[in-house]
Amino acid sequence: MTTRVLNFKAIVTVLLGVAYIGPLIWAMAEGKLDAQSYIAGIGPVFGMAVGFWFRESQP
């Protein structure tokens, strides 16, 4: 059971990473966004999601 949860968390983290970095690269290539603005807006959300998934469970 624990291995399934860990695998799910790893897969979701990779997918979230792709969703985070993919649009950044596209927007920068199109000249529609600078990296600083994107990271300032989306970075905390990405960090909060990863922190939530890998926090220690409470009894």
N, C-alpha and C positions, 0 to 999 in steps of 0.2 A: 504494500500500500504506500509506504513512504517513497519508494522508488518511482512510483507512478506520479506522485505529487511533484517530486523533484524534476522528473522529466518534463512534466507539464510546465512548471515554472521556467525551466531552461528554454523550452520552445517558445513560450510566450515572450520571454525576455529578448530572444533573438528576433522575433517578429516585430516587437516594439522598437528594437534598435533599427531594423530595416525601415519601419514606418517613420522613424525619427531622422535618419540620415538620408534616405532616398529623396524626400521633398526638399531637403536642404541643398543637396547637390543640384537638383532640377532648378530650384529657384535661383541659385547662384549662377548656374549656366545661362539661364534666361535673363539675368540681370534684374530680376524683380525684387530681390531681397539680399541684404547683406547678412553675413554670418552672425554678427553681434546681435542684431535684432531678433533673428530666429532663435538663437540659443537663449536669449533673455526671456523670450516668451514661452518656449516649449521645454527648455532644459529642466526647470524645476518640476514640471509635471512628470517628465520621464524619470527623474531622480526619486520623486515621491512614489511612483508606481513600483519601481524596482525595490525601494526600501520597504514598502508595504508587503511585497511578496516574500521577501527574505528575512523579515523580522522574526524574532524568536516568538513562539507561541506562548500565550499566557495560560497558566493552569486553570 
